[in-house]
Each structure stands twice: as C-alpha cells, then as structure tokens.
Amino acid sequence: SPKVGFCFPHIKALYECLMFVELPYMEDIRQFTFPPLCKQEVSSAEADAIDDLISAMDLSRVPDEDGEETEVLQSKHMLNPVLLRTFQCIQHRALKPDEPLPDLDPVVAQYLSQPEQMSNSCQQQLQKVAELFKLEPVERKRKREETAA
C-alpha cells in the first residue's frame, strides 16, 4: 500500500542521511469523544496522600550510593525489554530450532522489575493511600437477572 511521508536530514559526524516519517491518511485520524468523568469530592488529606505518593515515586531525583541525586531511569540508557526478548527468541530459534525458547534473560528481567529505590521509598505512602481509599468488592449483576427483573 502507498505511504505518504516526509524526509528530513539527519547529520552525524560519520554520516549524513534522510530520515523518513510516515504521515497518516485522513482515514487514519479518528476523533473520539468521551463522556465527562463524574466529579468526586476529595478531602485535603486524600489529596495530600496522593501528592506524597507521586513525589515518592519520582525517579528523577534519587540518591545514589555516594548520596548524590541522580535520575534512575534515563531513557537514553534504557533498552526496550520487548525488543530485547523478541530478538533473544528469534536468535535462539534461528540457531537452535528444535529446542524450546529460553527463560527470560536476567537483563530483560531487570528492566521489567520495579526499581529498588522506588519500592523502598513509597511503602509508607502506599499504606497511607490504602487506609484513606478503602476498596470494596462490587458484585456484578448478571444479565439474566437484569432482563428478568
């Protein structure tokens, strides 16, 4: 199928090239309208608890081993775990087609796990949010009961 796009120059020290970016067709653009969310009144204690939880989960200013604040998840140093796993499986299948796929590589597992700094720093805030926002199970009505009533 034909593609519409534009090219822009990409200049590096060792090479120059044109980068192609695909543009959507009119049929690809969708306008979705959603109903407004119902307003919930939130107390100042609940709002403060959520603000504290968000601040505790902020990974842009986390002290490292030396006590200096650093960013934990820098996107330029992170690899896409989905691509890593996909390429690992493709390589394994190409080299050893009769063997089952290997377990998840420890590097990929590390990318998928929660950073230790975050799990340590936000436990108290999570407990406070759990106390303020009680969750109760809601039983669904069965469709047969609704239509019979």
C-alpha positions as CSV (number, residue, x, y, z in Angstrom):
1,S,0.0,0.0,0.0
2,P,1.3,3.5,-0.7
3,K,2.7,5.6,2.1
4,V,2.8,9.4,2.4
5,G,5.6,10.9,4.5
6,F,8.3,13.4,4.6
7,C,12.1,13.2,4.8
8,F,14.3,15.3,6.9
9,P,18.1,15.5,7.1
10,H,19.9,13.6,9.9
11,I,23.5,14.7,10.1
12,K,26.1,13.0,12.3
13,A,29.9,13.1,12.5
14,L,30.3,9.9,10.5
15,Y,27.4,10.1,8.1
16,E,24.5,12.1,6.6
17,C,21.1,10.6,5.7
18,L,17.5,11.4,5.2
19,M,15.0,10.1,7.8
20,F,11.5,9.2,6.6
21,V,8.5,9.8,8.8
22,E,5.2,8.3,7.7
23,L,2.2,10.7,7.8
24,P,-1.3,9.4,8.4
25,Y,-4.1,9.4,5.8
26,M,-7.4,11.2,6.6
27,E,-8.9,7.8,7.3
28,D,-6.3,7.1,9.9
29,I,-7.3,10.0,12.0
30,R,-10.1,9.3,14.5
31,Q,-11.9,11.8,16.7
32,F,-13.2,10.1,19.9
33,T,-15.5,11.9,22.3
34,F,-15.8,10.6,25.8
35,P,-18.4,11.5,28.4
36,P,-17.1,13.6,31.2
37,L,-15.9,11.9,34.4
38,C,-18.1,12.2,37.3
39,K,-16.7,14.6,39.9
40,Q,-15.6,13.1,43.2
41,E,-15.1,15.3,46.2
42,V,-11.6,14.6,47.6
43,S,-10.6,15.7,51.1
44,S,-7.3,17.6,51.6
45,A,-5.9,14.5,53.4
46,E,-6.6,12.3,50.4
47,A,-5.1,14.9,48.0
48,D,-2.0,15.2,50.2
49,A,-1.6,11.4,50.4
50,I,-1.8,11.1,46.6
51,D,0.7,14.1,46.2
52,D,3.1,12.4,48.6
53,L,2.8,9.1,46.8
54,I,3.6,10.7,43.4
55,S,6.6,12.6,44.9
56,A,7.8,9.3,46.5
57,M,7.6,7.6,43.1
58,D,9.5,10.3,41.3
59,L,12.7,8.7,40.0
60,S,14.3,11.8,38.6
61,R,15.9,12.7,41.9
62,V,17.0,9.6,43.8
63,P,20.2,9.5,45.9
64,D,22.8,7.0,44.6
65,E,25.5,5.2,46.6
66,D,27.5,8.4,47.0
67,G,24.5,10.4,48.2
68,E,24.2,12.4,45.0
69,E,20.8,12.8,43.4
70,T,20.6,11.1,40.0
71,E,17.8,10.0,37.6
72,V,17.2,6.3,37.9
73,L,15.5,5.5,34.6
74,Q,17.3,7.5,31.9
75,S,15.7,6.7,28.6
76,K,18.9,7.1,26.6
77,H,20.4,4.3,28.7
78,M,17.4,2.0,28.7
79,L,16.7,-0.6,26.1
80,N,13.2,-1.7,25.1
81,P,12.6,-5.0,27.0
82,V,10.0,-6.2,24.4
83,L,12.6,-5.8,21.6
84,L,15.3,-7.5,23.7
85,R,13.1,-10.5,24.4
86,T,11.9,-10.7,20.8
87,F,15.4,-10.7,19.4
88,Q,16.6,-13.2,22.0
89,C,13.8,-15.6,20.9
90,I,14.5,-15.0,17.2
91,Q,18.2,-15.7,17.7
92,H,17.6,-18.8,19.7
93,R,15.0,-20.2,17.2
94,A,17.4,-19.5,14.3
95,L,20.4,-21.2,16.0
96,K,18.6,-24.0,17.8
97,P,15.2,-24.5,16.0
98,D,14.4,-27.8,17.8
99,E,14.9,-26.5,21.4
100,P,12.3,-24.7,23.4
101,L,12.7,-21.0,23.9
102,P,15.0,-20.0,26.8
103,D,13.9,-18.4,30.0
104,L,13.8,-14.6,30.3
105,D,17.3,-13.1,30.2
106,P,18.3,-11.5,33.5
107,V,19.0,-8.2,31.8
108,V,15.4,-8.1,30.4
109,A,14.0,-9.2,33.8
110,Q,15.9,-6.3,35.4
111,Y,14.3,-3.8,33.0
112,L,10.9,-5.2,33.8
113,S,11.2,-5.1,37.6
114,Q,10.4,-2.2,39.8
115,P,13.5,-0.1,40.8
116,E,14.5,-0.9,44.3
117,Q,14.8,2.8,45.2
118,M,11.1,3.3,44.4
119,S,9.8,0.3,46.2
120,N,11.7,1.3,49.4
121,S,10.7,5.0,49.3
122,C,7.0,4.7,48.7
123,Q,5.8,1.9,51.1
124,Q,4.7,4.4,53.8
125,Q,2.8,6.5,51.2
126,L,1.1,3.4,49.7
127,Q,0.0,2.3,53.2
128,K,-1.5,5.8,53.8
129,V,-3.3,5.8,50.5
130,A,-4.7,2.3,51.2
131,E,-6.0,3.5,54.6
132,L,-7.7,6.6,53.1
133,F,-9.2,5.0,50.0
134,K,-11.0,1.8,51.1
135,L,-11.6,-0.7,48.3
136,E,-14.7,-2.8,48.5
137,P,-15.6,-5.6,46.1
138,V,-18.6,-4.8,43.9
139,E,-20.6,-7.8,42.6
140,R,-21.8,-7.6,39.1
141,K,-25.4,-8.2,38.3
142,R,-25.9,-11.0,35.9
143,K,-27.5,-10.0,32.6
144,R,-30.2,-12.7,33.1
145,E,-31.2,-11.3,36.4
146,E,-31.4,-7.8,34.9
147,T,-33.6,-8.8,32.0
148,A,-35.9,-10.9,34.2
149,A,-36.5,-8.0,36.7
